[in-house]
Amino acid sequence: MAAVQWRSRGRNYEAEQQRCRPEAVPVEFGDYHPLKPIMVTDTKTRRGARKGSTSSSSSSSSSAPADPLSSMLDGTDPLSMFAAASASEAPAMSHSASTGDLGRKKREKEEEAVGPDFEHWSSKRGEILARFTTTEKLSINLFMGSDKGKAPSPGSAVSEKVRTRLEELDDLEEGSQRELLNLSQQDYANRIEELNQSLKEAWASDQKVKALKIVIQCSKLLSDTSVIQFYPSKFVLITDILDTFGRLVYDRIWTMCSDPRPLPDSFTVEDVNDTAKETCLNWFFKIASIRELIPRLYVEAAILKCNRFLNKSGIQETLPRLTAMIRGIGDPLVAAYTRAYLCRVGMEVAPHLKDSLNRNFFDLLGTFRQISGESVQNQLVLQRVEVPEYLTLYSPAINWILQCIAYRAPEPLLMEMMERCKKLGNNALLLNSVMRAFRPEFVAARATDFIGMIKDCDEAGFPKHLLFGSLGRSLACADPPESERLTILNEAWKVVTKVRSPQDYINCAEIWVEFTCRHFTKREVNTVLADVIKHMTPDRAFEDAYPQLQSVIRKILTYFHDFSVLFSMERFLPFLDMFQKDSVRVEVCRSIMEVFIKHQVEPTRDPVILNAMLHICKTMHDSVNALTLDDERRSLALLIIGFIRMVSFGRDFEQQLSFCVEARATFCNLEPVLVQLIHTVNQLAMETSRVMRGSHSRKTAAFVRACAAYSFITIPSLSSIFSRLSLYLLSGQVALANQCLSQADAFLKAAVSIIPEVPRSISVEGKLRSSESFLLDFINNFLSTLLVVPDHPEHGVLYLVRGLLNMVQDYTWEENSDAKVRVYVSALPLLAAMSQETYLYSIPKVDSNETLYGGDPKFLSEINKLCETLIGQILDHLKALGRDELSTRRQGALAFSLFGVLLSHGDLRNNKLSQLAVNLWNLSHKHGYCETRISVRTLECIKHQAQQPDMTHLSDTVQRLALQSRT
């Protein structure tokens, strides 16, 4: 391929734009609008109409254009089809099925099943295990299995079966046990879990009596109060085994009833076969033969649901009997938890039988006299347990019983229970459980009455601050009468502020902070914060209360979204100073920033807010070190960026720039924040230009130069090479828009100078990727900017273009890469655009080269020489690719790309240039790698261009362009 003489074709951009503009067609909209939803309706035949006549409704007139999406549906909407199918299937339901549904709904309504608003036992389990712990050593009696537990042979007589099973139960009660001593709490829990697994394994291997023995053995452990602080947790662990046993027995009998047809959920006694009834009775007889009261009570309660298989009123008759049996338990703590378990089972199987639950509660009230009795007091002395600590052991049991009673209970019943509390001398333990179990609305409406009852309680047994804590929890969920709120807060805080223990104090104060924030102003909240600081600062007590202090902050942020109000509280920032552990302090600052970004709608310039938020953001920034994870850095940077975006000083641009200078010094370790600050300053310069309408005064010109200087100083501190490149280019464009030519020149030269620093691979989302595509994107963007950049008078013609191309030539590209040549191809359209009399685009009040040179022949000659040099380099590369058979595809693609540039920007009236274009076309199709579809469309485009008056010479060229089939 011989060297050619380049000449750019003249362009009339306005005329080309007019020709390319789509033809406008008037549209009469009427009822039709392209964004209006289309309603698809079924077409139904009119009754009585002649055959073939139909009627349908449509959302648009018949003259409206057809919608391409609805036409795919053929008039039927998939969702409408499903609805129609369901409607057609509905009448096909049998009468018996609908009758069954009605019957089931009727029974469900009669039973008043527990709804989703009831807090189930499973939600309390974890809290109890975490709260009631011990360091004392525990003991446990493990069952030692024997072959006697295996099922007897089918040929045995019934009397022999009964006698054998009784002997097996006696064997358990008289021996076959192994006592494990000196167990830690965790070892104890592991042993109980082993027993649970043994129970399931014994049941699976059809050793039903062995399974019963394990359950009895575990139930006996509930009579042991030798380590009384652990008793609530022991109750939780062992009742898990009882629940498993009850479920296994029930499922076993259910399965026996489900042969051959499954038993419905709402079955009656008539649906149960005789074999299942006999098995069920057998289980109850086995349990009735247990000699000790506590295991007999617990195991029968565990299978209480099985009464459904025997008779309709079985559960209703059994519950009162079991309730009465509990009166025989002497230890009040053991009796309270036994009642709690019975209530728990009762709520699962018969929540409508409230009479037994109420009787349980009234029996429980009678046991409170035992607490002050000699036997209990002696036990407490022996175990060195104080009365207040002992009373808290009752809380889970009493709370549960009261929750079951209070669930959907009428107000007269709740009032009666309040009166019972008063008759007991306002027993503090009971009153505490009442306030926690009753509906918050009920407690809030009578908050003043409850405060009076709390005052009358004896503080020796149960501290009053715990009672006020329970009251505060209810008032956090429901509002008391408005006229009583201040009195309630004052009465509560009188008690709270007198609590000496910092831990007890903050536990209670944390609850009442929400009530204060919810109903009062910053003045009252500030007073509460001052009191918290006063109690928690001595002896650095706050170090043991970080969770509670964090909760206080969260509650304040929930109700105070106006940060000018929040930061005007004198004690808010001193309160934050108590968070001296780094991780906690950063977490608190993060929560404040998240609320600020979410709720701060308008930009702010309030100095109170800015100073406080800068302090908070600086705390987050200073927590970053070499060990900080990238995700953590990114998260903190986003929060700080959110704050920076919300700062605006309006027309006081100098103050805004001063803020950015301060922020740069404060947040120098977080690169995304520095990038945001550069964007903010560039935006500030453009806003200044908008206000001045592009005509700067001496003062504003100096200001935008200061903005450019800020960016020029900040960009080199960034570690990301592509961040630096893009920001140099962007800042250069901003400087040009503000007529700062020397600053723009400096930015663009800096960008060119760091191109050699671009590594061959970069990390993208944790993976190494070639940087070549990113660099090519940047260079193309850079080239498009150079069109409007005027040449420097001291550096010669096209010095920036030449400097960029020199850097591209010297850059170490990847092996077997065409990137360098693709840059040369991309530079040709720029040079062609520079040779036009009028440029495609320009910047107001900036004279580009079109004005500086005014079409000077020497300037055009320099452009043409540079184009010829670039084309020569490209052709040499194409020749080199032709020597390697493996590179023919790359050669074809590159040749076609250069052909497109010549066609669009070259003057093909020049015979050499025209011949080069034809040669490039042939070369791109030589090996059949060019897509035929693209080639056909290219030829059609050339033919279309050839019809223009000034492009007729293309007719000869297109005749010489032939399509070649793949070889």
Phi, psi and omega in degrees: 000120183282156178295148184238162177258114184282140172211124180282142178279147180289142183237135169250093189297323181294317179295319178297321180294321178295319180293326183276349182290133180295148181289132180277129180242123179294137181237127174269108189288310186058233178275352185272138171213135185299336181266354182288134181295143181261126180263122179259120182238153178290148176261120184243147180281133178290139177288129178089352180282163180290157183301131177096346179274135182228161175229143179209158176249149181222151181277349180222162182290158182294338181279351182291149178298148180290140178276126184295333181282316182289335179295335178290341185274350184054037176084358181239131179268129183304321180292322178295325179297317179296319181296319180295321179297318179296320181293324181288333180278339185302312181296342183285353180294139181288154180294327181292323180296314180294324178296320179296319178299317180297320180295320179294317179298323180295316180294321178299321180292322180293322184282342181050061183301154180295132183268178181292345179280358179269128181278114187283162182300325183301331180286342181264343188303308183298320180297319181294315181298326181282330187275319187257094182236171180207155173255358178290157177278140184247162176229157181209142176262117181263140176284131177261112186294155177215167182289345181296342183283353184284154184293141179289164181288153184297339184278356182292151176285158183297317182296324180291325177297314181298315182296319179299317182291324177294321178295323179294322178292321176297322179300322178294312187288335184264339183189214181052037179236154177228124183266128176255126183249167173056046177267139172284172181299318180293320177298320180298314180296323178295320179295320179295321178295325176297319177297323178297317178293320178298322178299313181294321180293319179297319180293318181295329180268016175064029174258072188294321181292322177298320178298318179295321179299319179298318181294318179297316180300317179293321180297325179298330181297338182284353175269356182266118178241032183293329173242086194291331181295337184268356189301315180301321179291321176300318179301317180297314183295317186283324178292339172299319179293319178298319178297319178298316180297314180299322179291320180296315180296314182297315181295325179297312181291322177302316180297322179294332179275347187266019179245119006268349186248136181300143180280130179291158180299322183262048183288161175244175181298329181295337180280350185268131181281167186295323180299316179295319179297317180297318178297318180296314178299321181301318179296317180295324178293320177302315183291325180294339180275358177290130188282319185280144186294310188296310177297324180297318179297310185295316184291321177293322177297326182296327181254024181304325183297335182293346176300339179298334181281345188258308178203163186295322186259017184300312181294319181297328180275328185284321183303310178299324180294315179295324178299318180291326180296329182297337180297343180278357179274125187279325182282120184297327179291314178298318180296320181297317181286331175295319177296322179298319180293320179296319177296322180296313179293320180298320179293333180282320188260332183209070183295344181279347181272077184281342183298318180294323178296317180296320180295322176302317181294315182292327173295323180297322179301325181292335182281349182295334178294332182292335185299323179273005181286168186294319184296318179292317181296320178297320179296321179293320178297317182297320182266003178057049180246129178284156182300314179302319179294321179297317182296326179294339178295335180281341190306308181302319182292311182293320178301319181292315180300315180292325177297318179296319181290318186283349183295115179056029181278147177290156183299323179304323179293319180295322178294321178297320180292325175298319179296322177299320178299317180296321180294333178278012182076033181051058177305120188296319180299314180293317180298321178299316180292324178300313182293331181277334185266328183288158178301136180304326180296321179295316182292317183296321180294336182241030185302320180297320178297318180294324178296320177298320179293322179296319179298327183278354182285155176276119185284348184295322184273324186216114187301142183291333182295332175291323178295317178293330175297317178294321177296318180297325178297320179292319182288343175284341181257338181217150186265131174284170176305140187299324183291342184259354191296315182294320178298317180299314181298316181296316180296318181293316185289334175301323180280316184298316186291344180270356180290127185277320182292122180303323182292315177296321181298310185290329177299322180277317182298323180303322181292317185281347175298320181296318177299319180294314181294328186287326190241355186230179185265184182296334181298312180291320179296319178299321178296317179297317180298321179298320180293322178296315179299319181298321182279328190263347181284317181303137179058023178052043181297337182297339182295337179262007186228028181300317179302317180292320179294323175296322178297322177300314179299315181300319181292322177296317181292336179293326187252344181243102180257350176273105188285342174292325175288316184299311184281350175278352172291125184296331187260002183290309180293320172300327176296319178297330181294343178288342178276089185258353173278126190306310184297320180291317181299318179295320179297319178295315178299321178298316180296323178294316181296321180298318179292320180300312182294326182286321190251348179278101186277312183267144173300151185234153171229012181298120183297330178296313180295314184297316181296317181293316182291326175297321178296317181293315179295324178295323177299316179294316181297318183290346178281348182283131177218189185295337182269355182293132180291155181298321179297320179294317177301314182296319181296314179295320180297319180297322178294317180293321177298320177301322177292314182301322180292338182269005180261124178213129178258020178064232181277357178277075187294326181295322177294323178296318178294322178296322177298317180296324177296316179294319180295324178298319179290329184281323189245040187290345184268355181246104186299318178302329179290319177297320177299316179298320180297321177297316177299320180297317181291320176298319177297323179297318178297318179292325177295322176298317179297321180295316181297321181274001180056038175082353180249098185282144169275176179300321182291313182290328177297318177295324181293313181293331174293325176294323177297317178297321179296320178303311181295319183295327179282326187279322187303318181298341181282353180280141181273332182285119183296322182284332172295318179296314181301310183294322181286325173301313181295313181298315180295325175296319178295320178295318179297319177299316181297337180256018177060026177266079190292317181294323177293318178298318179300319180295318179299313184291322176295322178297320179297315180297322186290336183262003177302320178299341180281349183294122179287161181285341177219147179228161179270123177235113181054042175083002181239142178283127178228154178295139181273358188299314182295322179294320180292319178298318178300316180297314183297319178298319177296319180297316180299321181293332178285326185296341180301324186260359182275120179287149178292146176284135184297341184258356187245007175086176184285134174054040187292327179289321178296314180296320179297318178296314181295325176295317178296321179295320181292324183275346183292143180274099180276168178292153177295148180056037180248142177258013188300315182300315181292327178294327174297318178299317178298320180291332181287334182299314177300325178297312182295323177295319179293328180290339183272000181281155178291322178236128183282156182298322177212160181208172180250129181304138176067015175238121180277114178277185183295336178299325179275320183295317184263335178056038179072028179302128181305324178297320178296314180296325179295320178298318179297313182297319178299317180295321177296317180297322178296316181294318180296321177300317177298319181293318181294323177299320179293322179296321177297318181295323179293328181292339180285342183248118182298332182286348184256010184296325178296314178300320180299315180297317181295319181291321179296319179294323178296315179293324176302317180297321179294315179299319181296320185277325190240345181269154177270099186280004170290340173286121187299319180296319180292322178294317179296323177298320179297317179296318179299320179294322177299312181297321180295321182291336181258001188300318185257007174076018181272346182284137182290129182299320182301316180293320180298317180297315181294326177296316179297319178297321179295318180296317179298321179295318179294325182296343179281347178287146185302324184268007183235022184295337181295344179288343180298319179293322182294317184293334178295334183268358180263113183247147175273135180243140179284163181292142178244000000 
